[in-house]
Amino acid sequence: MAPRRAPDPDGTDPRQALGRTAEAAAAAHLSRAGLTVLARNVRFREGEIDLVCRDRDVLVFVEVKGRRTTWGDAPGAAVSPAKQRRLVRLAARYLRRARLEGARCRFDVVAVTVDAAGQCRVRHLPGAFDATGLA
């Protein structure tokens, strides 16, 4: 496990600030691409769905991964098979809660890289993984 970083002088956790920046950039990018953002940060006891969107008649569950440019690897590399399984389970719970069982679904990843100046580079990976065998 990575060591816990000290808060910034204003008291915020740098990882939380990066996460909020990445999620805002991802939501804006998806909206510009024609998706409708239905929900952000949908929380369940087992975890959280970053974004739930609609792309025409498909519900899209989005995992947002943010990294600083100094990190080294691409943000999308952080979506492990375990994380994929968790997102599939959370999506199933969302569908039950919203009474949308049977809806067409897709799992996307949005990778956001933030440079030192705070500029975001967004890469959308539609259908990044399939739920088959992950539930």
Buried (B, 14 or more C-beta within 10 A) or exposed (E): EEEEEEEEEEEEEEEEBBBEBBBBBBBEBBEEEEBEBBEBEBEEEEEEBBBBBEBEEBBBBBBBBBBEEEEEEEBBEBBEEEBBBBBBBBBBBBBEEBEEEEBEBBBBBBBBBBEEEEEBEBBBBBEBBEBEEBE
